[in-house]
Amino acid sequence: MDLQPQISKLRAIFLYSIVAFFLFFEMAIQVSPSVMAPQLMHDLNIGTFGLGIMSGIYFYSYTAMQIPSGLLFDRYSPRIIITLSILVCAAGTLLFATAQNMYVGSLARLLMGSGSAFAFVSVLVVTADLFKSTYFATITGITQMLAALGAMSGQMPISALVSVMGWRHTLLVLSLVGFLLAITVWTLLKYKKNSILIKHLEPSMSIKRHLHHIITNPQSWYVALYSCLLWAPMSCFASLWGVPYLTKIHHYEPTSAAFICSFMWLGLAITSPLLGIISTSCKNKIIPLAVSAILGALAFGFLLHYDFSPLIVCLLLFLAGAACSGQALAFTVVKENNPNSAKATAIAFNNMAVVLSGAIFQPLIGKLIELAEVHGTSLYDIARFKEALGLVLFSYVIGFFIVIFFISEPVIDR
């Protein structure tokens, strides 16, 4: 593997691993409310709609900080930016552990989202600094896999910790991990940036021109909408409502439900790199995008409408998660459907659409689930609960039609 001349292969991999652990950590705290849902609602005295708002607010700050994170990395040392963002993440986690009401919890999730917004970008920045550009796509695929594995760690292992020490002490442990990681990054993430690789900020008029081109290009919107819809199952079911659904409707123990739900992340982790390889081999991206959406609709439709053994449920969730890898391929589609000069802006625009799915769908589904609660009891109308989660099924279906009728096969040579 070719590296930048000023650093050894082993050190480059070591530094990448440190920053990648930030992404791993960020994904774990992002989905952690899903395995704490009953305790959070009880201790903070909130309903499912309140939990959806509190959890989903994470994605508002995450979305808002996407473009600013790129601009900051262009101007300042990655060591400084990454350390500060981890500190914000850890501080938000600590605040969440001490929250006594929804308002403090929401503020904590806002801080967690603000710091987490830098995680994925930070890995790509360090990758670009330390490795040759020919390896960028491969390492990005590995990074996506690590993100999915981090989300898995936010479910079953954290669920086990919550059952042993409670949600507050679990979050205190996670915040401590964050503070230690910040110290590690500040101490060890030292390297000389290659000036050739540094992307200087463009003049404001150039940035405005790029934004105007992206916004006025219908393909940018079609791909962004597809990405938002194909990520909704991950941000809503896998990250929050999957565990409550499996425990309340299918009567699994919380730890077992978290384990089963983690198969969505496993499907995403395994399939994301494979889908890129397949699309490159067949020289077609529309077909993999369409197949992803229809596969997710079928798998999730069976899950909602039929009762299966735990093994079949795991398989269906694996397929539903694998289907969501279409949103990863969509980044390539939006990049290639826009001029090279607007590449980064197109990717940032699409990434905002992806994370916005959590901000929209988490509280919306929470409100629908709240309506499914039988008044005055802790029981749920099963049919209406499933109807609420029908929005996830709906997202796959609409995503399929968007691909078929609106998204164009990318023209690479621009």
Stockholm file with secondary structure:
# STOCKHOLM 1.0

chainA/1-414         MDLQPQISKLRAIFLYSIVAFFLFFEMAIQVSPSVMAPQLMHDLNIGTFGLGIMSGIYFYSYTAMQIPSGLLFDRYSPRIIITLSILVCAAGTLLFATAQNMYVGSLARLLMGSGSAFAFVSVLVVTADLFKSTYFATITGITQMLAALGAMSGQMPISALVSVMGWRHTLLVLSLVGFLLAITVWTLLKYKKNSILIKHLEPSMSIKRHLHHIITNPQSWYVALYSCLLWAPMSCFASLWGVPYLTKIHHYEPTSAAFICSFMWLGLAITSPLLGIISTSCKNKIIPLAVSAILGALAFGFLLHYDFSPLIVCLLLFLAGAACSGQALAFTVVKENNPNSAKATAIAFNNMAVVLSGAIFQPLIGKLIELAEVHGTSLYDIARFKEALGLVLFSYVIGFFIVIFFISEPVIDR
#=GR chainA/1-414 SS CCBCTTSCHHHHHHHHHHHHHHHHHHHHHHHGGGGTHHHHHHHTTCCHHHHHHHHHHHHHHHHHTHHHHHHHHHHSCHHHHHHHHHHHHHHHHHHHHHCCSHHHHHHHHHHHHHHHTTHHHHHHHHHHHHBCGGGHHHHHHHHHHHHHHHHHHTTHHHHHHHHHHHHHHHHHHHHHHHHHHHHHHHHHCCCCCCGGGCCCCCCHHHHHHHHHHHHHCHHHHHHHHHHHHHHHIIIIIIIIIHHHHHHHTSCCCHHHHHHHHTHHHHHHHHHHHHHHHHHHHHTCSHHHHHHHHHHHHHHHHHHHHSCCCHHHHHHHHHHHHHHTTHHHHHHHHHHHTSCGGGHHHHHHHHHHHHHHHHHHHHHHHHHHHHHHBCTTSSCBCHHHHHHHHHHHHHHHHHHHHHHHHTCCCCCCCC
#=GC SS_cons         CCBCTTSCHHHHHHHHHHHHHHHHHHHHHHHGGGGTHHHHHHHTTCCHHHHHHHHHHHHHHHHHTHHHHHHHHHHSCHHHHHHHHHHHHHHHHHHHHHCCSHHHHHHHHHHHHHHHTTHHHHHHHHHHHHBCGGGHHHHHHHHHHHHHHHHHHTTHHHHHHHHHHHHHHHHHHHHHHHHHHHHHHHHHCCCCCCGGGCCCCCCHHHHHHHHHHHHHCHHHHHHHHHHHHHHHIIIIIIIIIHHHHHHHTSCCCHHHHHHHHTHHHHHHHHHHHHHHHHHHHHTCSHHHHHHHHHHHHHHHHHHHHSCCCHHHHHHHHHHHHHHTTHHHHHHHHHHHTSCGGGHHHHHHHHHHHHHHHHHHHHHHHHHHHHHHBCTTSSCBCHHHHHHHHHHHHHHHHHHHHHHHHTCCCCCCCC
//
